[in-house]
Amino acid sequence: MPKSTSPSKKVVFFFPSFASSEATAPLGVLAVATPLIRAGYQITLIDSTITPDYKKRVLQEVRDAVCLGISLVTGPMIRETVEIARAVKEWNPDFPIILGGWHPSLLPDQTLQADCVDYIVRGQGEDALLELVQHLETKAAPDLIPGIGFKRGGKLILTPERPLKPLVDMPPKAYHIADFDAYERGCGKRWAMYTSSLACPFNCAYCTNAGVYGRKWNALPPEQFVEETVDLTRRYRLEMLWVVDDNFMVDLDRARGIAEGLVRAGSQFKWSIQATTNMVARLTPEDLKLMRRAGLHQICQGVDSGSPKILQLMNKTFQDFDQIYESAARCLAADIRPSFNIIFAFPGEGPKERRETVSFMMDVCRRFPGAEFWTNIFTPYPGSPIFQKCAELGIEPPKSLEGWADFFPRYTQLPWLKGRDHEELQVTRDYLRIAFDRIPIATDTRGPITRIVQKSISLPARWRLDHDVYRYPVEIWLNNKLKKRMASSKPAVDAKRLANTPAEAAC
């Protein structure tokens, strides 16, 4: 394969697989692409989730490009990142490779130490990446570009941090470079992610938000939200938006203004948000009904534990269980699905606290049919407050970029969660998935027989959860058999599965 020698105005982005059949356009890449496009650069986006033989395609596209950019978060995305970066370096050791996103922002030195990485962009990358690409094109030194890192003479150089810009001052994202037809073929629905605010005023012990945004919440005004989302959904025929704000409900007047604006605009799309339970509990039934008329159909909330002790350790003193029950009741009364997240095995959790959490989940789902829970195993991610306590917790963080590929909640074995304990928790999580319906983003492709069988095994699953009986998990075996019979396009993007865990099911 010949090396490129001619000048170019082309930038290639590679996005490694993160989601499965629910994948959609990578928001981070769409954000940094706009300034480049305005400056006259041609953008090529290759998403491995929807691109057959993505490695070959990347190697073809970089031949006449200025550089390759990769956006990633901590976890299995790193595996494909390293695979592609090394393949490009094998073709041309001098070709510039730039990494951006949450992982390089939180661990800049270690990321830059990788032999296949030349530059990193930290934090908001819109301005930094444009300046860096322009310097690469002219072969000028990048020392005065804030918010990046690079190597020189074997040394790592990190330039000063670039001040965060208010979201209202950032350019619109380049949704037009996304292949929504391809994502729809994989997912069964046309949907996209959208950001209307950044950061969260709270400081939960497990959250990485403060490591990037410093808890400085800022948001778009209601008028801009309405104008952009209505245009976006109509232009690309999107039926749903996932509003990925860390805490959408910080400003209730803004939330009400958005809902009122969408109703006036006659919007037709559904949208989902994330918010803390204490914020949702402030909404009146009338507020929620208004938001439902505006298309809101799901509110995802971080409950995180059913144990008061663990909530204290998580620094979630702003949340109480009355708020959670009130939130579930009010959401369902307004025909909005309440979705709750749980983190198992947080430091300090023992059998008693775990039992409290499972019992709490069962109680909520029984009292409020339609409520759903999603579970994770605690992972001390870089940038979170508790990450600083890794040594005293007995956790040894990976020492290289590649090592973080397996650092993923579903597969984490913690010093206090190993062997049989780990296996039993995984089985518990599998039974929680079976016991109550969870509604994914992707189109439900189950046939009527599969639905009936899965409904029938939900009852014994609930009995097992009530009584802590997990031996001979025949229901999980049957559920896995049903899944294998279903046509599924889910790629194998997850980290290596835990050995000797017979009853593990896909999240």
C-alpha positions as CSV (number, residue, x, y, z in Angstrom):
1,M,0.0,0.0,0.0
2,P,1.7,3.3,-1.1
3,K,2.2,6.2,1.3
4,S,0.4,9.4,0.6
5,T,2.7,12.3,-0.6
6,S,0.1,14.8,-1.8
7,P,-1.5,17.6,0.2
8,S,-4.9,16.8,1.6
9,K,-7.9,18.4,3.2
10,K,-9.3,15.1,4.5
11,V,-9.7,13.9,8.0
12,V,-10.7,10.3,8.8
13,F,-12.6,9.4,12.0
14,F,-12.8,5.9,13.3
15,F,-15.4,5.1,15.9
16,P,-14.9,1.7,17.7
17,S,-17.9,-0.4,18.7
18,F,-19.4,0.4,22.1
19,A,-23.1,-0.4,21.9
20,S,-24.6,-3.3,20.1
21,S,-27.7,-3.4,17.9
22,E,-28.7,-0.1,19.6
23,A,-25.8,1.8,18.1
24,T,-26.3,5.3,16.5
25,A,-24.2,8.2,15.3
26,P,-21.2,9.0,17.7
27,L,-22.0,12.3,19.2
28,G,-18.4,13.2,20.1
29,V,-17.3,12.8,16.5
30,L,-20.2,14.8,15.2
31,A,-19.3,17.6,17.6
32,V,-15.6,17.9,16.6
33,A,-16.4,17.5,12.9
34,T,-18.3,20.8,12.4
35,P,-15.4,23.2,12.9
36,L,-13.3,21.1,10.5
37,I,-16.0,21.1,7.9
38,R,-16.4,24.9,8.3
39,A,-12.7,25.2,7.7
40,G,-12.9,23.3,4.4
41,Y,-11.9,19.8,5.5
42,Q,-13.6,16.7,4.1
43,I,-14.7,14.3,6.8
44,T,-14.9,10.5,6.5
45,L,-16.6,8.7,9.4
46,I,-16.1,4.9,9.8
47,D,-18.1,3.3,12.6
48,S,-17.1,-0.3,13.1
49,T,-20.6,-1.2,14.2
50,I,-22.1,-0.6,10.8
51,T,-19.0,-0.9,8.5
52,P,-18.2,-4.4,7.2
53,D,-14.4,-5.0,7.1
54,Y,-13.9,-1.7,8.9
55,K,-10.1,-2.3,9.1
56,K,-9.7,-2.5,5.4
57,R,-11.9,0.6,4.9
58,V,-9.8,2.7,7.4
59,L,-6.5,1.7,5.7
60,Q,-8.0,2.7,2.3
61,E,-9.3,6.1,3.5
62,V,-6.2,7.2,5.4
63,R,-4.0,7.0,2.3
64,D,-4.9,10.6,1.3
65,A,-5.8,12.0,4.7
66,V,-4.1,14.5,7.1
67,C,-4.7,12.3,10.1
68,L,-6.9,9.7,11.8
69,G,-9.0,10.7,14.8
70,I,-10.6,8.2,17.2
71,S,-13.1,9.0,20.0
72,L,-13.5,6.6,22.9
73,V,-14.5,6.0,26.5
74,T,-13.0,3.6,29.0
75,G,-13.8,0.0,28.2
76,P,-14.0,-2.4,25.3
77,M,-13.8,0.4,22.7
78,I,-10.0,0.5,23.4
79,R,-9.5,-3.0,21.8
80,E,-10.6,-1.9,18.4
81,T,-8.8,1.5,18.9
82,V,-5.5,-0.2,19.4
83,E,-6.1,-2.7,16.6
84,I,-6.8,0.1,14.0
85,A,-4.1,2.4,15.3
86,R,-1.4,-0.3,15.0
87,A,-2.6,-1.3,11.6
88,V,-2.2,2.3,10.4
89,K,1.2,2.5,12.0
90,E,2.3,-0.7,10.2
91,W,1.3,1.0,6.9
92,N,3.0,4.3,7.8
93,P,4.7,4.8,11.2
94,D,4.7,8.6,10.7
95,F,0.9,8.9,10.0
96,P,-0.6,11.1,12.8
97,I,-3.1,9.3,15.1
98,I,-5.2,11.4,17.5
99,L,-7.3,10.1,20.4
100,G,-10.0,12.1,22.0
101,G,-13.0,11.5,24.3
102,W,-13.4,10.7,27.9
103,H,-10.6,8.2,28.3
104,P,-7.8,10.3,26.9
105,S,-9.2,13.3,28.8
106,L,-9.2,11.4,32.2
107,L,-5.9,9.6,31.6
108,P,-3.9,11.7,29.3
109,D,-0.3,10.6,30.2
110,Q,-1.0,6.9,30.1
111,T,-3.0,7.2,26.8
112,L,-0.2,9.2,25.2
113,Q,2.4,6.6,26.2
114,A,0.9,4.0,23.9
115,D,3.2,3.4,20.9
116,C,0.4,3.8,18.4
117,V,-0.8,7.2,19.7
118,D,0.7,10.5,18.6
119,Y,-1.7,13.1,20.0
120,I,-4.5,13.4,22.4
121,V,-7.2,16.0,22.7
122,R,-8.6,16.7,26.3
123,G,-12.0,17.9,27.3
124,Q,-14.0,19.9,24.7
125,G,-12.3,19.1,21.5
126,E,-14.0,21.3,18.9
127,D,-11.5,24.1,18.9
128,A,-8.4,22.1,19.9
129,L,-8.8,19.4,17.2
130,L,-9.3,22.0,14.5
131,E,-6.1,23.9,15.5
132,L,-4.2,20.6,15.8
133,V,-5.2,19.4,12.3
134,Q,-4.2,22.8,10.9
135,H,-0.8,22.5,12.5
136,L,-0.4,19.0,11.1
137,E,-1.3,20.2,7.7
138,T,1.3,23.0,7.8
139,K,3.7,20.9,9.9
140,A,3.9,23.7,12.5
141,A,4.7,23.0,16.2
142,P,1.6,22.4,18.3
143,D,3.0,23.7,21.6
144,L,0.7,26.7,21.9
145,I,-2.5,24.8,21.3
146,P,-4.3,24.5,24.7
147,G,-6.0,21.2,25.6
148,I,-3.8,18.7,23.7
149,G,-0.9,16.3,24.4
150,F,1.9,15.1,22.1
151,K,5.3,13.4,22.1
152,R,8.6,15.0,21.3
153,G,12.0,13.4,21.6
154,G,10.5,10.6,23.6
155,K,8.9,13.0,26.1
156,L,5.3,13.5,26.8
157,I,4.1,17.1,26.5
158,L,0.7,18.3,27.8
159,T,-0.3,21.8,27.0
160,P,-2.3,23.9,29.4
161,E,-6.0,23.0,29.8
162,R,-8.4,24.8,27.5
163,P,-11.2,26.6,29.4
164,L,-14.6,25.1,29.0
165,K,-17.0,26.9,26.8
166,P,-20.7,27.3,27.6
167,L,-22.7,24.8,25.5
168,V,-24.6,27.7,23.9
169,D,-21.3,28.9,22.3
170,M,-20.5,25.5,20.8
171,P,-21.2,24.9,17.1
172,P,-24.1,22.6,16.1
173,K,-23.1,18.9,15.6
174,A,-22.6,17.5,12.1
175,Y,-25.4,15.1,12.0
176,H,-25.4,15.1,8.2
177,I,-22.2,12.9,8.1
178,A,-24.0,10.1,9.9
179,D,-25.5,7.2,8.0
180,F,-28.8,6.9,9.8
181,D,-30.1,4.4,7.2
182,A,-27.3,2.0,8.2
183,Y,-28.0,2.5,11.9
184,E,-31.7,1.8,11.3
185,R,-30.9,-1.5,9.6
186,G,-29.0,-2.6,12.7
187,C,-31.4,-1.2,15.3
188,G,-34.8,-1.3,13.7
189,K,-35.4,2.4,14.7
190,R,-34.1,5.7,13.5
191,W,-32.8,7.6,16.5
192,A,-30.0,9.8,17.6
193,M,-28.3,11.3,20.7
194,Y,-28.6,15.0,21.6
195,T,-26.9,17.1,24.2
196,S,-28.8,20.0,25.8
197,S,-26.7,20.5,29.0
198,L,-23.3,19.6,30.4
199,A,-22.3,18.4,33.9
200,C,-24.2,17.8,37.1
201,P,-24.1,19.8,40.4
202,F,-23.8,16.6,42.5
203,N,-20.7,14.6,43.1
204,C,-21.5,10.9,43.4
205,A,-18.5,8.9,44.4
206,Y,-18.6,6.7,41.3
207,C,-19.2,9.4,38.7
208,T,-16.5,10.7,36.3
209,N,-18.3,13.8,35.4
210,A,-16.4,16.1,37.7
211,G,-13.1,14.9,36.1
212,V,-14.1,16.4,32.8
213,Y,-16.6,19.2,33.5
214,G,-15.9,20.1,37.1
215,R,-19.6,20.0,38.1
216,K,-20.2,23.3,36.3
217,W,-23.6,22.8,34.9
218,N,-24.5,24.8,31.7
219,A,-27.3,24.4,29.3
220,L,-28.9,25.5,26.1
221,P,-32.0,27.7,26.3
222,P,-35.4,26.1,25.7
223,E,-35.8,27.9,22.3
224,Q,-32.6,26.5,20.9
225,F,-33.5,23.0,22.2
226,V,-36.8,23.1,20.4
227,E,-35.6,24.6,17.2
228,E,-32.7,22.1,16.9
229,T,-34.5,18.9,17.9
230,V,-37.5,19.6,15.7
231,D,-35.3,20.3,12.7
232,L,-33.1,17.3,13.4
233,T,-35.8,14.8,13.7
234,R,-37.7,16.1,10.7
235,R,-34.6,16.4,8.5
236,Y,-33.4,12.8,9.2
237,R,-36.8,11.2,9.9
238,L,-35.8,10.3,13.4
239,E,-38.5,8.8,15.7
240,M,-36.6,9.2,18.9
241,L,-33.8,11.3,20.6
242,W,-31.8,10.2,23.6
243,V,-31.0,13.4,25.4
244,V,-27.7,12.4,27.0
245,D,-27.5,15.3,29.6
246,D,-26.0,14.1,32.9
247,N,-28.9,15.7,34.7
248,F,-31.6,17.2,32.5
249,M,-33.8,18.4,35.4
250,V,-31.4,20.8,37.1
251,D,-33.4,23.8,36.0
252,L,-37.2,23.0,36.1
253,D,-38.2,26.2,34.4
254,R,-36.0,25.3,31.5
255,A,-37.5,21.8,31.4
256,R,-41.0,23.2,31.4
257,G,-40.1,25.8,28.7
258,I,-38.7,23.0,26.5
259,A,-41.9,20.9,26.8
260,E,-44.1,23.9,26.1
261,G,-42.1,24.8,23.0
262,L,-42.2,21.3,21.7
263,V,-46.0,21.2,22.1
264,R,-46.3,24.5,20.2
265,A,-44.0,23.3,17.5
266,G,-46.1,20.2,17.0
267,S,-43.1,17.9,17.4
268,Q,-43.7,14.2,16.7
269,F,-40.6,12.5,18.1
270,K,-40.2,10.6,21.4
271,W,-37.3,11.6,23.7
272,S,-35.7,10.2,26.8
273,I,-33.7,11.9,29.5
274,Q,-31.5,11.3,32.5
275,A,-32.0,13.0,35.9
276,T,-31.5,12.4,39.5
277,T,-34.5,11.1,41.5
278,N,-34.6,14.2,43.8
279,M,-35.0,16.4,40.7
280,V,-37.7,14.3,39.2
281,A,-39.6,14.1,42.5
282,R,-40.0,17.9,42.3
283,L,-42.1,17.7,39.2
284,T,-45.8,18.0,39.7
285,P,-48.2,15.6,37.9
286,E,-49.1,18.5,35.6
287,D,-45.4,19.0,34.7
288,L,-45.1,15.4,33.8
289,K,-48.3,15.4,31.8
290,L,-47.0,18.4,29.9
291,M,-43.7,16.7,29.2
292,R,-45.5,13.5,28.0
293,R,-47.6,15.7,25.6
294,A,-44.2,17.0,24.3
295,G,-43.0,13.5,23.6
296,L,-41.1,12.6,26.7
297,H,-41.5,8.8,27.2
298,Q,-38.7,7.8,29.5
299,I,-36.8,9.2,32.5
300,C,-33.6,7.3,33.5
301,Q,-32.6,7.8,37.1
302,G,-29.6,6.7,39.1
303,V,-31.1,5.0,42.2
304,D,-27.9,3.0,42.5
305,S,-28.6,1.1,45.7
306,G,-31.5,0.0,47.9
307,S,-29.3,0.2,51.0
308,P,-29.2,3.5,53.0
309,K,-25.7,2.7,54.1
310,I,-24.4,2.3,50.5
311,L,-26.2,5.5,49.4
312,Q,-24.3,7.4,52.1
313,L,-21.0,5.9,51.0
314,M,-21.8,6.9,47.4
315,N,-22.3,10.5,48.6
316,K,-25.9,10.4,47.5
317,T,-27.2,12.2,50.6
318,F,-29.5,14.2,48.4
319,Q,-31.7,11.1,47.6
320,D,-34.2,9.2,49.7
321,F,-36.5,6.3,49.0
322,D,-39.7,8.3,49.4
323,Q,-38.5,10.3,46.4
324,I,-37.9,7.2,44.4
325,Y,-41.3,5.8,45.0
326,E,-42.9,9.2,44.3
327,S,-41.0,9.5,41.1
328,A,-42.1,6.0,39.9
329,A,-45.7,6.7,40.8
330,R,-45.9,10.2,39.1
331,C,-44.0,9.0,36.0
332,L,-46.3,6.1,35.4
333,A,-49.4,8.2,36.1
334,A,-48.3,10.5,33.2
335,D,-47.5,7.5,31.0
336,I,-43.7,8.1,31.2
337,R,-41.6,5.0,31.8
338,P,-39.4,5.3,34.9
339,S,-36.0,3.6,34.4
340,F,-33.7,3.1,37.3
341,N,-30.0,2.2,37.4
342,I,-28.4,0.0,40.1
343,I,-24.8,-0.5,41.0
344,F,-24.0,-3.7,42.8
345,A,-20.8,-4.4,44.8
346,F,-19.9,-0.8,45.7
347,P,-17.2,-0.8,48.4
348,G,-18.9,-1.6,51.7
349,E,-21.7,-3.6,50.2
350,G,-22.2,-7.1,51.8
351,P,-24.9,-9.7,51.6
352,K,-27.2,-7.7,53.8
353,E,-26.9,-4.5,51.7
354,R,-27.3,-6.6,48.5
355,R,-30.4,-8.2,49.8
356,E,-31.8,-4.8,50.6
357,T,-31.2,-3.7,47.1
358,V,-32.8,-6.8,45.5
359,S,-35.8,-6.5,47.8
360,F,-36.2,-2.9,47.0
361,M,-36.1,-3.5,43.2
362,M,-38.7,-6.3,43.6
363,D,-40.9,-4.0,45.6
364,V,-40.8,-1.1,43.2
365,C,-41.5,-3.3,40.1
366,R,-44.4,-5.0,41.8
367,R,-45.9,-1.8,43.2
368,F,-45.3,0.1,39.9
369,P,-45.7,-2.3,36.9
370,G,-43.9,-0.6,34.0
371,A,-40.9,0.6,36.1
372,E,-37.7,-1.0,35.0
373,F,-34.2,-1.5,36.4
374,W,-30.8,-1.8,34.7
375,T,-27.9,-3.2,36.8
376,N,-24.1,-2.8,36.7
377,I,-21.2,-4.1,38.8
378,F,-19.2,-1.3,40.4
379,T,-16.1,-0.2,38.4
380,P,-13.8,2.5,39.8
381,Y,-13.5,4.6,36.6
382,P,-10.7,7.2,36.2
383,G,-11.8,10.6,37.1
384,S,-14.4,9.5,39.8
385,P,-13.8,10.5,43.4
386,I,-13.5,6.9,44.5
387,F,-10.8,6.1,41.9
388,Q,-8.4,8.0,44.2
389,K,-8.9,5.2,46.8
390,C,-8.0,2.3,44.5
391,A,-4.9,1.4,46.5
392,E,-6.7,1.2,49.8
393,L,-9.5,-0.8,48.2
394,G,-7.0,-3.3,46.9
395,I,-7.6,-2.4,43.2
396,E,-4.7,-2.1,40.8
397,P,-5.7,0.0,37.8
398,P,-4.4,-1.1,34.4
399,K,-0.9,0.2,33.6
400,S,-1.4,0.6,29.9
401,L,-4.0,1.8,27.4
402,E,-4.7,-1.7,26.3
403,G,-5.3,-2.9,29.8
404,W,-8.4,-0.8,30.1
405,A,-10.2,-2.7,27.4
406,D,-11.2,-5.4,30.0
407,F,-12.0,-2.8,32.7
408,F,-15.8,-3.1,32.2
409,P,-18.6,-3.5,34.8
410,R,-20.1,-6.7,33.6
411,Y,-16.8,-8.5,33.9
412,T,-15.0,-6.8,36.8
413,Q,-13.8,-9.1,39.5
414,L,-13.2,-7.0,42.6
415,P,-11.1,-7.9,45.7
416,W,-14.3,-8.3,47.6
417,L,-16.2,-10.0,44.7
418,K,-14.5,-13.0,43.4
419,G,-15.2,-16.6,42.4
420,R,-18.5,-18.0,43.7
421,D,-19.6,-14.6,45.0
422,H,-19.1,-13.0,41.6
423,E,-20.9,-15.9,39.8
424,E,-23.8,-15.6,42.2
425,L,-24.2,-11.9,41.6
426,Q,-24.1,-12.4,37.8
427,V,-26.8,-15.0,38.1
428,T,-28.8,-12.7,40.3
429,R,-28.6,-10.0,37.7
430,D,-29.7,-12.4,35.0
431,Y,-32.7,-13.3,37.0
432,L,-33.5,-9.6,37.5
433,R,-33.5,-9.2,33.8
434,I,-35.9,-12.1,33.4
435,A,-38.2,-11.2,36.3
436,F,-39.5,-7.9,34.9
437,D,-39.6,-6.6,31.3
438,R,-37.1,-4.1,30.2
439,I,-37.7,-2.2,27.0
440,P,-34.6,-1.6,24.9
441,I,-34.1,1.1,22.3
442,A,-33.9,-1.4,19.4
443,T,-37.1,-2.8,17.9
444,D,-38.4,-5.9,19.7
445,T,-38.0,-8.8,17.3
446,R,-39.3,-11.5,19.6
447,G,-42.1,-13.7,18.1
448,P,-45.3,-14.5,20.1
449,I,-44.0,-17.9,21.3
450,T,-40.8,-16.4,22.6
451,R,-42.8,-13.7,24.4
452,I,-45.1,-16.2,26.0
453,V,-42.2,-18.5,27.1
454,Q,-40.2,-15.5,28.5
455,K,-43.3,-14.3,30.4
456,S,-43.8,-17.7,31.9
457,I,-40.3,-18.0,33.2
458,S,-40.6,-14.5,34.9
459,L,-42.7,-16.0,37.7
460,P,-40.2,-18.6,38.9
461,A,-37.5,-15.9,38.4
462,R,-39.3,-13.7,40.9
463,W,-39.7,-16.5,43.4
464,R,-35.9,-17.2,43.2
465,L,-35.1,-13.5,43.8
466,D,-37.5,-13.4,46.8
467,H,-35.9,-16.4,48.4
468,D,-32.3,-16.1,47.3
469,V,-32.3,-19.5,45.5
470,Y,-30.1,-19.5,42.5
471,R,-28.9,-23.2,42.1
472,Y,-29.7,-25.0,38.9
473,P,-30.7,-21.8,36.9
474,V,-32.8,-23.6,34.3
475,E,-34.8,-20.4,33.5
476,I,-31.6,-18.6,32.5
477,W,-30.5,-21.6,30.4
478,L,-33.9,-21.5,28.6
479,N,-33.8,-17.7,28.1
480,N,-30.3,-18.0,26.6
481,K,-31.6,-20.7,24.2
482,L,-34.4,-18.4,23.2
483,K,-32.1,-15.6,22.5
484,K,-29.9,-17.7,20.3
485,R,-32.9,-18.6,18.2
486,M,-33.8,-15.0,17.7
487,A,-32.2,-13.2,14.7
488,S,-29.7,-10.7,16.1
489,S,-27.1,-8.5,14.6
490,K,-25.4,-7.8,17.9
491,P,-21.6,-7.7,17.3
492,A,-19.1,-9.2,19.7
493,V,-17.8,-6.0,21.1
494,D,-17.8,-6.8,24.8
495,A,-14.8,-7.5,26.8
496,K,-13.7,-11.1,27.5
497,R,-16.3,-13.0,29.4
498,L,-15.6,-14.3,32.9
499,A,-14.4,-17.9,32.7
500,N,-16.6,-20.6,34.3
501,T,-19.7,-18.5,34.6
502,P,-22.3,-20.8,33.0
503,A,-25.4,-18.7,33.4
504,E,-24.2,-15.3,32.2
505,A,-26.6,-13.6,29.8
506,A,-26.0,-10.6,27.7
507,C,-26.9,-7.2,29.1
